Amino acid sequence: MSEYGVVLVHTTSAALRGEKILQQTGLTVKLIPVPRELSSDCGIALRFLWEEREAVEDALNAAGLEIAGVHRLT
């Protein structure tokens, strides 16, 4: 079973931009509602394969996208 992580961002537009960035990089990403146990200014989070965490963070940082947090889903 795959383990996932989520990237939290501050706005819906940032979530949509992040999804596009990660898709263009060839990474697996899906927009999901922010899990209840996590807080965010935005109600949308980017779900990704946990094993791709470093590549996800690198791609988003290189594009200048401000990240509110990165969390492992349990």
N, C-alpha and C positions, 0 to 999 in steps of 0.2 A: 504494500500500500504506500502510495506517495505521501510525503510530508509537504505541507504548504506553509508559506509565510504570507504576510500582508504588508503592504506599504501604505501608510497613512499620509494623506496630503491635506492641505488646508481648504481647498476649494474643489468643486465639481469639475471646473475647467482644467485644473491641474491633474485630476484623475484621468480625464479624457486624453489630455496631452501625454501623460505618462503611459497610458495604454498604447497610444500610437508609437511612441518612442520604443517601447519594449517589443512591439510587434515588428517594427522595422529592423530591429536588431536580431530578430529570429528567436526571441525568448517566449516561453509559454506564459501567458498572462490572461486574467479574467477580471472584469469589474464585478465586485460583490458589495453588498451592504456591509458597513463596518460592524464587526462582531460586537455584541453587547458589552463584553468584558473590557473592550478597548474604547478609548474616547478619542474623538477627532472633531475638528471644526466642520468637516465634510462628512456626509453620510455614505460616501462611496470609498472603497478601498481597492487596491490592486492586489489580487491574489497571484502568487507565483510559486513555482517549485522551489522548495527550501534549498535544494542542492545548487540552485542557480543564484543564490542570494548575492554573492560577490559581483557577478556579472550584472544583475539587476541594479544594484546600487551604483556600480561604475557607470552604466549607461545613463541612468537618471541624473547622476552628478555631472557627467560630461555634457549633458544637455541643459544644465542649469536649473533643473526642476527642484524646488524646495521640498524636502521630505520632512514630514512631521514625526515619523517613526517607522521602524521596521520591527515586526513581531512574528514569532513562530506560532503557528496555529497548533493547538493541542487537541 
